[in-house]
Amino acid sequence: MRVTVLSDPTRCTGCGACQSICPKQAIRMEPDAEGFLYPVVNSGLCISCDRCEKRCPSGRVQVRPDPQILGGQIKNRAIRQVSSSGGIFTALATRTIRQGGVVFGTILNDSLAAETVGIFSEEGLSDLRGSKYLQSLSADAIREAANLVHKGVQVLFSGTPCQVAGLYVKLDGAHPANLLTVDFVCHGTPSPGVFSAYLKTLEKLHGSRVVRFSFRDKRLGWKDFSTVAQFENGDTESGTQTTDPFLRGFLQNLYLRPSCHDCHLRYDKLPADITIADLWGADMICPERDDDSGLSMILVHSDEGASYLAACEGLDLFPIAHADPLRRVNPSLFEPSRPHRNRERFFRSYAREGFSFDRLNRLLAPPGRLERALDRLRRAPGALARRLQHGR
């Protein structure tokens, strides 16, 4: 009998597809020592049908034609202000709701854990707006979204590329006409356990519980976005990409999920109908439109996605001729994030002391002269072999 789904756990993306397709509900997602969720199989319930492993989307990549690339934003500035970038997701979701459909996206629940849920009203869309730099619990949402699609309900399902791939697994690879999928350019997902420990550290400093958290507040603008923690006692604490400890560690790949460093769901291999992201480099690509309120990059991968986007109201869209300018400013569109050199050291200290601001600052500091010299020595044999191979 099984105890897990994949023999190599580093391949697991945590999408939850295996849990959603298990006919005996024998799989549950449990955190490992690093705080990432992995499938655990109840051997007493498992019937060894092997569906979980055979249909696991990990490592399955479908190359698609180059997408149509657009830039754009929602014209409503108030919605743009509470969106991560240009508010394109809100326009797509609003159209779905007005058609009597259901929109699936990520919220931070009462425990400030990320969770994928279905929303049935325009008012509920406010909880889905904005980035949540965590991988959400999505197995139940994948199951529910598939059930609604089978019933003929219009569904918009948004999530990481691996979660969208997981939904298609649940649908046996079908692409029904009443389903629109939306993913995003994914930098990688940081550990939910590390985020929880970070919140506990903040709560100790303020002597109060964190009741709300924003990863992408635009009070300083779209480009220099802030995190904002709101506490039960009325306190707030904000930080930027260079000052907030959790955000710094995330952006420097200190505690991303292992599978994220080998993710091939990029550019022409993304599974969704539409991919949305920040239009970084807007000051070079379209300076006349860049007012620092937020601009989105949109990749359209299917005719269904193109038709849906064209039917949305209140959007200002414009073409981007080719992908070359995006390669430098948004590398995650083309290749996975490399792990930080101190990733293992971080998790060793995390196991001992939890989330330590001082320890994190030391690990993220640039390497000193001795460390650089040692790194050159470690790389020297490989460099010598390459020179010998090329006769130099």
GIWO-V551973 format. One record per residue. RES is the residue in one letter. SS is DSSP state (a for helix, b for strand, c for the rest). Layout:
res=RES ss=SS
res=RES ss=SS
This chain:
res=M ss=c
res=R ss=c
res=V ss=c
res=T ss=c
res=V ss=c
res=L ss=c
res=S ss=c
res=D ss=c
res=P ss=a
res=T ss=a
res=R ss=a
res=C ss=c
res=T ss=c
res=G ss=c
res=C ss=c
res=G ss=c
res=A ss=a
res=C ss=a
res=Q ss=a
res=S ss=a
res=I ss=a
res=C ss=c
res=P ss=c
res=K ss=c
res=Q ss=c
res=A ss=c
res=I ss=b
res=R ss=b
res=M ss=b
res=E ss=b
res=P ss=b
res=D ss=c
res=A ss=c
res=E ss=c
res=G ss=c
res=F ss=c
res=L ss=b
res=Y ss=b
res=P ss=b
res=V ss=b
res=V ss=b
res=N ss=c
res=S ss=c
res=G ss=c
res=L ss=c
res=C ss=c
res=I ss=c
res=S ss=c
res=C ss=c
res=D ss=c
res=R ss=a
res=C ss=a
res=E ss=a
res=K ss=a
res=R ss=c
res=C ss=c
res=P ss=c
res=S ss=c
res=G ss=c
res=R ss=c
res=V ss=c
res=Q ss=c
res=V ss=c
res=R ss=c
res=P ss=c
res=D ss=c
res=P ss=c
res=Q ss=b
res=I ss=b
res=L ss=b
res=G ss=b
res=G ss=b
res=Q ss=b
res=I ss=b
res=K ss=c
res=N ss=c
res=R ss=a
res=A ss=a
res=I ss=a
res=R ss=a
res=Q ss=a
res=V ss=c
res=S ss=c
res=S ss=c
res=S ss=c
res=G ss=c
res=G ss=c
res=I ss=a
res=F ss=a
res=T ss=a
res=A ss=a
res=L ss=a
res=A ss=a
res=T ss=a
res=R ss=a
res=T ss=a
res=I ss=a
res=R ss=a
res=Q ss=c
res=G ss=c
res=G ss=c
res=V ss=b
res=V ss=b
res=F ss=b
res=G ss=b
res=T ss=b
res=I ss=b
res=L ss=b
res=N ss=c
res=D ss=c
res=S ss=c
res=L ss=c
res=A ss=c
res=A ss=b
res=E ss=b
res=T ss=b
res=V ss=b
res=G ss=b
res=I ss=b
res=F ss=c
res=S ss=c
res=E ss=c
res=E ss=a
res=G ss=a
res=L ss=a
res=S ss=a
res=D ss=a
res=L ss=c
res=R ss=c
res=G ss=c
res=S ss=c
res=K ss=c
res=Y ss=c
res=L ss=c
res=Q ss=c
res=S ss=c
res=L ss=b
res=S ss=c
res=A ss=a
res=D ss=a
res=A ss=a
res=I ss=a
res=R ss=a
res=E ss=a
res=A ss=a
res=A ss=a
res=N ss=a
res=L ss=a
res=V ss=a
res=H ss=a
res=K ss=c
res=G ss=c
res=V ss=c
res=Q ss=c
res=V ss=b
res=L ss=b
res=F ss=b
res=S ss=b
res=G ss=c
res=T ss=c
res=P ss=a
res=C ss=a
res=Q ss=a
res=V ss=a
res=A ss=a
res=G ss=a
res=L ss=a
res=Y ss=a
res=V ss=a
res=K ss=a
res=L ss=c
res=D ss=c
res=G ss=c
res=A ss=c
res=H ss=c
res=P ss=c
res=A ss=c
res=N ss=c
res=L ss=b
res=L ss=b
res=T ss=b
res=V ss=b
res=D ss=b
res=F ss=b
res=V ss=c
res=C ss=c
res=H ss=c
res=G ss=c
res=T ss=c
res=P ss=b
res=S ss=c
res=P ss=a
res=G ss=a
res=V ss=a
res=F ss=a
res=S ss=a
res=A ss=a
res=Y ss=a
res=L ss=a
res=K ss=a
res=T ss=a
res=L ss=a
res=E ss=a
res=K ss=a
res=L ss=a
res=H ss=a
res=G ss=c
res=S ss=c
res=R ss=c
res=V ss=b
res=V ss=b
res=R ss=b
res=F ss=b
res=S ss=b
res=F ss=b
res=R ss=b
res=D ss=b
res=K ss=c
res=R ss=c
res=L ss=c
res=G ss=c
res=W ss=c
res=K ss=c
res=D ss=c
res=F ss=c
res=S ss=b
res=T ss=b
res=V ss=b
res=A ss=b
res=Q ss=b
res=F ss=b
res=E ss=c
res=N ss=c
res=G ss=c
res=D ss=c
res=T ss=b
res=E ss=b
res=S ss=b
res=G ss=b
res=T ss=b
res=Q ss=c
res=T ss=c
res=T ss=c
res=D ss=c
res=P ss=a
res=F ss=a
res=L ss=a
res=R ss=a
res=G ss=a
res=F ss=a
res=L ss=a
res=Q ss=c
res=N ss=c
res=L ss=c
res=Y ss=c
res=L ss=b
res=R ss=c
res=P ss=a
res=S ss=a
res=C ss=a
res=H ss=a
res=D ss=a
res=C ss=c
res=H ss=c
res=L ss=c
res=R ss=c
res=Y ss=a
res=D ss=a
res=K ss=a
res=L ss=c
res=P ss=c
res=A ss=c
res=D ss=c
res=I ss=b
res=T ss=b
res=I ss=b
res=A ss=b
res=D ss=b
res=L ss=c
res=W ss=c
res=G ss=c
res=A ss=a
res=D ss=a
res=M ss=a
res=I ss=a
res=C ss=c
res=P ss=a
res=E ss=a
res=R ss=a
res=D ss=c
res=D ss=c
res=D ss=c
res=S ss=c
res=G ss=c
res=L ss=c
res=S ss=b
res=M ss=b
res=I ss=b
res=L ss=b
res=V ss=b
res=H ss=c
res=S ss=c
res=D ss=a
res=E ss=a
res=G ss=a
res=A ss=a
res=S ss=a
res=Y ss=a
res=L ss=a
res=A ss=a
res=A ss=c
res=C ss=c
res=E ss=c
res=G ss=c
res=L ss=b
res=D ss=b
res=L ss=b
res=F ss=b
res=P ss=b
res=I ss=c
res=A ss=c
res=H ss=c
res=A ss=c
res=D ss=a
res=P ss=a
res=L ss=a
res=R ss=a
res=R ss=a
res=V ss=a
res=N ss=c
res=P ss=a
res=S ss=a
res=L ss=a
res=F ss=c
res=E ss=c
res=P ss=c
res=S ss=c
res=R ss=c
res=P ss=c
res=H ss=c
res=R ss=c
res=N ss=c
res=R ss=a
res=E ss=a
res=R ss=a
res=F ss=a
res=F ss=a
res=R ss=a
res=S ss=a
res=Y ss=a
res=A ss=a
res=R ss=a
res=E ss=a
res=G ss=c
res=F ss=c
res=S ss=c
res=F ss=a
res=D ss=a
res=R ss=a
res=L ss=a
res=N ss=a
res=R ss=a
res=L ss=a
res=L ss=a
res=A ss=c
res=P ss=c
res=P ss=c
res=G ss=c
res=R ss=a
res=L ss=a
res=E ss=a
res=R ss=a
res=A ss=a
res=L ss=a
res=D ss=a
res=R ss=a
res=L ss=a
res=R ss=a
res=R ss=a
res=A ss=a
res=P ss=a
res=G ss=a
res=A ss=a
res=L ss=a
res=A ss=a
res=R ss=a
res=R ss=a
res=L ss=a
res=Q ss=a
res=H ss=c
res=G ss=c
res=R ss=c
